[in-house]
Amino acid sequence: MSVAVSAPGKVLLAGGYLVLDKNYSGLVFGLSARIHTISTISASETGAIVVRSPQF
């Protein structure tokens, strides 16, 4: 079984990991660029998860 997914891009201008603390905030902008990938489920004897994306 294969599933095709797409996610929008973003630019994090300020905040980084500080946004994990409720006392801090960040500034993020969404982009029109997207990442596309196809996930395929297959049996594995080792239980390994393998991710392949032609964009990287």
TORLUMGU-377296 format. One record per atom (N, C-alpha, C): chain; atom name; residue in three letters; x, y, z; residue number from 1. Coordinates in steps of 0.1 Angstrom, whole numbers, always signed. Layout:
N
   chaine   atome   residu      xx      yy      zz   num
        A      CA      Ala       X       Y       Z   NUM
...
***
This chain:
56
   chaine   atome   residu      xx      yy      zz   num
        A       N      Met      +8     -12      +0     1
        A      CA      Met      +0      +0      +0     1
        A       C      Met      +9     +12      +0     1
        A       N      Ser      +6     +22      -9     2
        A      CA      Ser     +14     +34      -9     2
        A       C      Ser      +5     +46      -7     2
        A       N      Val     +10     +57      +0     3
        A      CA      Val      +3     +69      +3     3
        A       C      Val     +11     +81      -2     3
        A       N      Ala      +6     +89     -10     4
        A      CA      Ala     +13    +101     -14     4
        A       C      Ala      +9    +113      -5     4
        A       N      Val     +19    +120      +0     5
        A      CA      Val     +16    +131      +8     5
        A       C      Val     +23    +144      +4     5
        A       N      Ser     +18    +155      +8     6
        A      CA      Ser     +25    +168      +5     6
        A       C      Ser     +23    +177     +17     6
        A       N      Ala     +34    +185     +20     7
        A      CA      Ala     +33    +194     +31     7
        A       C      Ala     +39    +208     +27     7
        A       N      Pro     +33    +218     +32     8
        A      CA      Pro     +38    +232     +28     8
        A       C      Pro     +51    +235     +35     8
        A       N      Gly     +59    +243     +28     9
        A      CA      Gly     +72    +248     +34     9
        A       C      Gly     +69    +259     +44     9
        A       N      Lys     +80    +262     +52    10
        A      CA      Lys     +79    +273     +62    10
        A       C      Lys     +93    +278     +64    10
        A       N      Val     +93    +291     +69    11
        A      CA      Val    +105    +297     +73    11
        A       C      Val    +104    +302     +87    11
        A       N      Leu    +112    +297     +96    12
        A      CA      Leu    +112    +301    +110    12
        A       C      Leu    +122    +312    +111    12
        A       N      Leu    +117    +324    +113    13
        A      CA      Leu    +126    +336    +114    13
        A       C      Leu    +131    +338    +128    13
        A       N      Ala    +123    +335    +138    14
        A      CA      Ala    +127    +337    +152    14
        A       C      Ala    +120    +327    +161    14
        A       N      Gly    +127    +323    +172    15
        A      CA      Gly    +121    +315    +181    15
        A       C      Gly    +128    +301    +183    15
        A       N      Gly    +130    +294    +172    16
        A      CA      Gly    +137    +281    +173    16
        A       C      Gly    +131    +272    +184    16
        A       N      Tyr    +139    +266    +192    17
        A      CA      Tyr    +134    +257    +202    17
        A       C      Tyr    +128    +264    +214    17
        A       N      Leu    +131    +277    +215    18
        A      CA      Leu    +125    +285    +226    18
        A       C      Leu    +110    +284    +227    18
        A       N      Val    +103    +282    +215    19
        A      CA      Val     +89    +281    +215    19
        A       C      Val     +83    +269    +223    19
        A       N      Leu     +92    +260    +226    20
        A      CA      Leu     +87    +248    +234    20
        A       C      Leu     +84    +253    +249    20
        A       N      Asp     +89    +265    +253    21
        A      CA      Asp     +86    +270    +266    21
        A       C      Asp     +75    +280    +264    21
        A       N      Lys     +64    +279    +271    22
        A      CA      Lys     +52    +288    +269    22
        A       C      Lys     +55    +303    +272    22
        A       N      Asn     +67    +306    +278    23
        A      CA      Asn     +70    +320    +280    23
        A       C      Asn     +76    +327    +267    23
        A       N      Tyr     +79    +319    +257    24
        A      CA      Tyr     +85    +325    +245    24
        A       C      Tyr     +76    +323    +233    24
        A       N      Ser     +78    +331    +223    25
        A      CA      Ser     +70    +329    +210    25
        A       C      Ser     +80    +329    +198    25
        A       N      Gly     +75    +326    +187    26
        A      CA      Gly     +83    +325    +175    26
        A       C      Gly     +76    +333    +163    26
        A       N      Leu     +83    +334    +152    27
        A      CA      Leu     +78    +341    +140    27
        A       C      Leu     +80    +331    +129    27
        A       N      Val     +69    +326    +122    28
        A      CA      Val     +70    +317    +112    28
        A       C      Val     +62    +322    +100    28
        A       N      Phe     +67    +320     +88    29
        A      CA      Phe     +60    +324     +75    29
        A       C      Phe     +58    +311     +67    29
        A       N      Gly     +46    +309     +62    30
        A      CA      Gly     +44    +298     +53    30
        A       C      Gly     +48    +302     +39    30
        A       N      Leu     +52    +291     +31    31
        A      CA      Leu     +57    +293     +17    31
        A       C      Leu     +48    +286      +7    31
        A       N      Ser     +49    +290      -5    32
        A      CA      Ser     +41    +282     -15    32
        A       C      Ser     +49    +270     -20    32
        A       N      Ala     +62    +269     -16    33
        A      CA      Ala     +70    +257     -19    33
        A       C      Ala     +64    +245     -11    33
        A       N      Arg     +64    +233     -16    34
        A      CA      Arg     +59    +221      -9    34
        A       C      Arg     +69    +210     -11    34
        A       N      Ile     +69    +201      -1    35
        A      CA      Ile     +76    +188      -2    35
        A       C      Ile     +66    +177      -5    35
        A       N      His     +70    +168     -14    36
        A      CA      His     +61    +157     -18    36
        A       C      His     +69    +144     -16    36
        A       N      Thr     +62    +134     -11    37
        A      CA      Thr     +68    +121      -8    37
        A       C      Thr     +57    +111      -9    37
        A       N      Ile     +62     +98     -12    38
        A      CA      Ile     +53     +87     -12    38
        A       C      Ile     +58     +77      -2    38
        A       N      Ser     +49     +73      +7    39
        A      CA      Ser     +51     +63     +18    39
        A       C      Ser     +46     +50     +13    39
        A       N      Thr     +55     +40     +14    40
        A      CA      Thr     +51     +26     +11    40
        A       C      Thr     +53     +17     +23    40
        A       N      Ile     +43     +10     +27    41
        A      CA      Ile     +43      +1     +38    41
        A       C      Ile     +47     -13     +33    41
        A       N      Ser     +58     -19     +39    42
        A      CA      Ser     +62     -32     +36    42
        A       C      Ser     +67     -39     +48    42
        A       N      Ala     +67     -52     +48    43
        A      CA      Ala     +71     -60     +59    43
        A       C      Ala     +86     -60     +60    43
        A       N      Ser     +91     -60     +73    44
        A      CA      Ser    +105     -59     +76    44
        A       C      Ser    +108     -69     +87    44
        A       N      Glu    +118     -77     +85    45
        A      CA      Glu    +121     -87     +96    45
        A       C      Glu    +128     -80    +108    45
        A       N      Thr    +135     -68    +105    46
        A      CA      Thr    +142     -61    +116    46
        A       C      Thr    +133     -51    +123    46
        A       N      Gly    +122     -47    +117    47
        A      CA      Gly    +113     -37    +122    47
        A       C      Gly    +118     -23    +119    47
        A       N      Ala    +128     -22    +109    48
        A      CA      Ala    +134      -9    +105    48
        A       C      Ala    +124      -1     +98    48
        A       N      Ile    +125     +12     +99    49
        A      CA      Ile    +117     +22     +92    49
        A       C      Ile    +126     +29     +82    49
        A       N      Val    +124     +28     +69    50
        A      CA      Val    +132     +34     +59    50
        A       C      Val    +124     +45     +52    50
        A       N      Val    +130     +56     +51    51
        A      CA      Val    +124     +68     +44    51
        A       C      Val    +132     +71     +32    51
        A       N      Arg    +126     +72     +21    52
        A      CA      Arg    +132     +76      +8    52
        A       C      Arg    +124     +88      +2    52
        A       N      Ser    +131     +99      -1    53
        A      CA      Ser    +125    +110      -7    53
        A       C      Ser    +134    +115     -18    53
        A       N      Pro    +130    +116     -31    54
        A      CA      Pro    +138    +120     -42    54
        A       C      Pro    +142    +135     -41    54
        A       N      Gln    +136    +143     -32    55
        A      CA      Gln    +139    +157     -31    55
        A       C      Gln    +152    +159     -23    55
        A       N      Phe    +157    +149     -16    56
        A      CA      Phe    +169    +151      -7    56
        A       C      Phe    +180    +142     -12    56
***
